[in-house]
Amino acid sequence: MKRFSNLIWLLIIPLLAFGIHKHYISLTKVDFIKEKKAIQITMKFFLDDIELALENRMGQPMDLGTKDENKLADEFLETYVRQKFKIWINDKEMIYSYLGKEYENNDVFFYLELENIDQINSIAIENSMLFETFEEQQNYVKLTIEGVQKTFILVKANVKEMLKL
């Protein structure tokens, strides 16, 4: 019986170790809508990860997505996104519109847009969000531009990638 008990522990401990490790990932979708001459960007992060990064940065509780949400949370979030996410079209850094954020379950979505984009010969994305808080952070960027699809995985050692069309 003791042998069976030891075998059970040998099987359970590795499973518990895998369950405890948290993955630090985000997803950013970048879509060029040619008919609208617009690039629409949707970013998805785990709410608690963004909250921790913002609290560390601002030195105050954020309580994102609750009735006690910090009154300056929207301003802090927009500033954070603008500092950490950049985009270049045809080698020119672009200023995007920050349309806002939305909470859904344990996620936060950010919505950005670029207008009056006629032609894309190259696009570069820099996304360094959460790297200051999580060493293992991976920011996935999925581009869809005129039928071309490309996915980048940005990590702390490589926060920027370019696609030439």
Secondary structure, 3 states (H helix, E strand, C coil): CHHHHHHHHHHHHHHHHHHHCCCCEEEEEEEEEHHHCEEEEEEEEEHHHHHHHHHHHHCCCCCCCCCCCCCCHHHHHHHHHHHHEEEEECCEECCCEEEEEEEECCEEEEEEEEECCCCCCEEEEEECCCCCCCCCCEEEEEEEECCEEEEEEEECCECEEEEEC
